[in-house]
Amino acid sequence: MKNIIFILLSLLIVTSTAFAASKESHVKKGNDLYRKGKFEQSLKSYEDALKTDPESPAINFDLGTALYKNKKYNEAIPYLQKGLLSDDIVLKKNAHFNLGDVLYEQGRSFKDRQVDQSIAALEESLRQFMTVINVDDKDNDARYNRDIVQKELARLKKNKQQK
């Protein structure tokens, strides 16, 4: 009986080690493709990694960022939001930043056709950049993006009032 339990425990350890190695290899491959600007190809690797650990904030962040780079803004949002669940402050800050970018692009895509949706997306984008600035008040990229979003938001609200 002890031998059977030992064998089962050994198999469980080997399986979990292989499982973790598989996840890490998918993430590494996705990161390599992403760094080379092959955003479309990186999606498959991140999706494969996510199958092994669907709740991982880091993998969700990676997939969301790759979707953003592929201009799949609506699809990127839930993955970046899962990145916000990380305990890693840097990952969380980056998730807020990228979510701000995605929401800005989403708001711009609505533009003058759907003004209310555009304004809502831009307001949420602004909140994301303000969160980054609250975490790191020296983040010049977040400040720059915040200023751009504020200008676009003001323009849209002014146009809406004039109509």
C-alpha positions in Angstrom: 0.0 0.0 0.0 2.8 2.4 0.9 4.4 1.7 -2.5 1.2 2.6 -4.3 0.9 5.9 -2.4 4.6 6.7 -3.1 4.1 5.9 -6.8 1.0 8.1 -7.0 2.7 11.0 -5.2 5.7 10.6 -7.5 3.5 10.8 -10.6 1.7 13.8 -9.2 5.0 15.6 -8.6 6.3 14.8 -12.1 3.0 15.8 -13.7 2.9 19.2 -11.9 6.6 19.9 -12.8 5.9 19.1 -16.4 2.8 21.3 -16.3 4.7 24.3 -14.8 7.5 23.8 -17.4 5.0 23.8 -20.2 3.4 27.0 -18.9 6.7 28.7 -18.6 7.8 27.6 -22.1 4.6 29.0 -23.6 5.1 32.3 -21.8 8.8 32.5 -22.9 7.9 31.7 -26.5 5.1 34.3 -26.4 7.5 36.9 -24.9 10.1 36.2 -27.5 7.6 36.6 -30.3 6.2 39.8 -28.7 9.7 41.3 -28.4 10.2 40.6 -32.1 7.0 42.5 -33.0 5.2 39.3 -33.9 2.2 40.1 -31.9 -0.3 37.9 -33.8 1.9 34.8 -33.3 2.5 35.6 -29.6 -1.3 35.3 -29.0 -1.2 31.5 -29.5 1.6 31.0 -27.0 -0.1 33.2 -24.4 -3.4 31.4 -24.9 -1.7 28.0 -24.5 0.0 29.2 -21.3 -3.4 30.5 -20.0 -4.9 27.1 -20.5 -2.4 25.8 -17.9 -3.1 28.7 -15.5 -6.2 30.6 -16.4 -6.1 32.8 -13.2 -2.6 34.0 -13.6 -2.6 37.8 -13.6 0.8 37.9 -15.4 -0.3 35.6 -18.3 -3.6 37.4 -18.6 -1.7 40.7 -18.7 0.6 39.3 -21.5 -2.4 38.1 -23.5 -4.2 41.4 -23.0 -1.2 43.4 -24.1 -0.7 41.2 -27.2 -4.4 41.7 -28.1 -4.0 45.4 -27.7 -1.0 45.4 -30.0 -3.2 43.5 -32.5 -5.8 46.3 -32.2 -8.3 43.9 -30.6 -9.3 46.4 -28.0 -12.6 44.9 -26.8 -10.9 41.5 -26.4 -7.9 42.9 -24.5 -10.0 44.5 -21.8 -11.0 41.5 -19.7 -7.4 40.1 -19.8 -5.9 43.4 -18.7 -8.5 43.6 -15.9 -7.3 40.2 -14.6 -3.8 41.6 -14.6 -5.0 44.2 -12.1 -5.5 41.3 -9.6 -1.8 40.8 -9.3 0.0 41.3 -6.0 3.0 42.5 -8.0 2.9 46.4 -7.9 4.8 46.8 -11.2 2.5 44.4 -13.1 -0.5 46.0 -11.6 0.7 49.5 -12.6 1.5 48.2 -16.1 -2.0 46.7 -16.4 -3.6 50.0 -15.4 -1.4 51.8 -18.0 -2.2 49.4 -20.8 -5.9 49.3 -19.9 -5.8 53.1 -20.2 -4.3 52.8 -23.6 -6.8 50.2 -24.7 -9.8 52.3 -23.4 -8.4 55.4 -25.2 -8.2 53.6 -28.5 -11.6 52.1 -27.9 -13.0 55.6 -27.2 -11.3 57.0 -30.3 -12.9 54.2 -32.4 -16.4 55.3 -31.3 -15.5 58.9 -32.1 -18.3 61.1 -33.3 -20.7 58.2 -34.2 -21.3 57.1 -30.6 -20.3 60.1 -28.5 -21.6 58.8 -25.2 -19.7 55.5 -25.5 -16.6 57.4 -26.6 -16.9 59.7 -23.6 -17.4 56.8 -21.2 -14.4 54.9 -22.5 -12.2 58.0 -22.4 -13.3 58.8 -18.8 -12.4 55.2 -17.8 -9.1 55.6 -19.7 -8.4 58.8 -17.7 -9.1 56.9 -14.4 -6.6 54.3 -15.4 -3.8 56.8 -16.1 -4.6 58.7 -12.8 -4.2 55.4 -11.0 -0.8 55.0 -12.5 0.1 58.5 -11.6 -1.1 58.0 -8.0 1.2 54.9 -7.7 4.1 56.6 -9.4 3.8 60.4 -9.7 7.0 60.6 -11.8 5.6 58.4 -14.6 5.9 60.9 -17.5 4.3 58.5 -20.0 1.2 58.2 -17.9 1.1 62.0 -17.5 1.5 62.5 -21.2 -1.3 60.0 -22.0 -3.5 61.6 -19.3 -3.1 65.0 -21.0 -4.0 63.6 -24.4 -7.1 61.8 -23.0 -8.2 65.0 -21.2 -7.9 67.0 -24.4 -9.9 64.5 -26.4 -12.5 64.2 -23.7 -12.9 68.0 -23.5 -13.2 68.1 -27.3 -15.9 65.5 -27.4 -17.9 67.0 -24.5 -17.7 70.4 -26.2 -18.9 69.0 -29.5 -21.7 67.2 -27.7 -22.9 70.4 -26.0 -22.9 72.2 -29.3 -25.2 69.7 -31.0 
